[in-house]
Amino acid sequence: MKTQSPAAETLPYLSSAVLDRLAISTPDIVDEIERQIVGQRRGEVWCAPKAAVWPGDDRYCMATLGVATVPPVLATKSLVVNPPRCAKTLGRKLHRQGR
């Protein structure tokens, strides 16, 4: 039985290297955020309320959705914060750096 949908198999993965090659500067990002805030005030940008789940094992899962008319875009964001895993990973990084 196949558990993954065909659409999920075609979604691109944007690695850090790919994102770095986009050469988007911090001022570019700030300008776009400001433009989207103004667009929201004008009724050109809409954001859904954030949805959050705490499964009870120290993880925090969150998702949100945004839509704009100019440029015509639909954006989603989701994340999982796992503090025990972060602490473990940070510990390994610091050990490798001799700290």
C-alpha positions in Angstrom: 0.0 0.0 0.0 1.4 3.4 -1.0 1.3 6.0 1.8 2.6 9.1 0.0 0.5 11.0 -2.5 1.9 11.6 -6.0 1.7 15.3 -5.4 4.1 15.0 -2.4 6.6 13.2 -4.6 6.8 16.2 -7.0 7.3 18.9 -4.4 10.7 20.5 -4.6 13.1 20.5 -1.6 14.9 23.8 -1.3 18.2 23.1 0.4 20.3 25.7 2.2 22.6 25.7 -0.9 19.7 26.4 -3.2 18.3 29.1 -1.0 21.8 30.8 -0.7 22.0 31.0 -4.5 18.8 33.0 -4.6 20.8 36.0 -3.3 17.9 37.6 -1.5 19.3 40.2 0.9 18.0 41.2 4.3 16.8 44.6 3.0 14.9 42.8 0.2 13.1 40.7 2.7 12.3 43.6 5.0 11.0 45.6 2.0 8.7 42.7 0.9 7.4 42.2 4.5 6.6 45.9 4.7 4.9 45.8 1.2 2.8 42.8 2.3 1.7 44.6 5.6 0.6 47.6 3.5 -1.2 45.2 1.1 -3.0 43.7 4.0 -4.3 47.1 5.1 -5.5 47.7 1.5 -7.3 44.3 1.3 -4.8 42.8 -1.1 -3.2 40.3 1.3 -4.9 37.8 3.6 -3.5 35.7 6.4 -5.2 32.8 8.1 -4.9 32.4 11.9 -2.0 30.3 13.0 -2.8 26.7 14.0 -0.7 25.2 16.7 -0.5 21.8 18.3 1.4 20.6 21.4 1.4 16.8 21.1 2.5 16.4 24.8 6.1 15.2 24.1 7.8 18.7 24.3 7.2 19.3 20.6 5.4 22.4 19.3 3.9 22.2 15.8 2.6 25.3 14.0 1.2 26.2 10.5 -0.1 29.3 8.8 -1.3 30.4 5.4 -1.0 33.7 3.5 -2.5 34.8 0.1 -1.6 37.9 -1.9 -3.0 39.3 -5.1 0.2 41.2 -6.1 2.2 39.2 -6.7 -0.3 36.4 -7.0 1.0 34.0 -4.4 -0.2 31.5 -1.9 2.4 30.8 0.9 2.3 28.3 3.7 4.6 27.9 6.6 4.9 25.0 9.0 7.4 24.0 11.6 8.0 21.6 14.4 10.1 22.7 17.4 11.6 19.8 19.3 13.6 21.2 22.3 15.1 17.9 23.4 16.4 17.3 19.8 17.7 20.9 19.5 19.6 20.5 22.8 21.1 17.2 21.6 22.1 18.6 18.2 23.6 21.8 19.7 25.6 19.7 22.2 27.1 17.7 19.3 28.0 20.8 17.4 29.7 22.4 20.4 31.6 19.2 21.1 32.9 19.2 17.5 34.0 22.8 17.9 35.9 21.9 21.1 33.6 24.0 23.3 
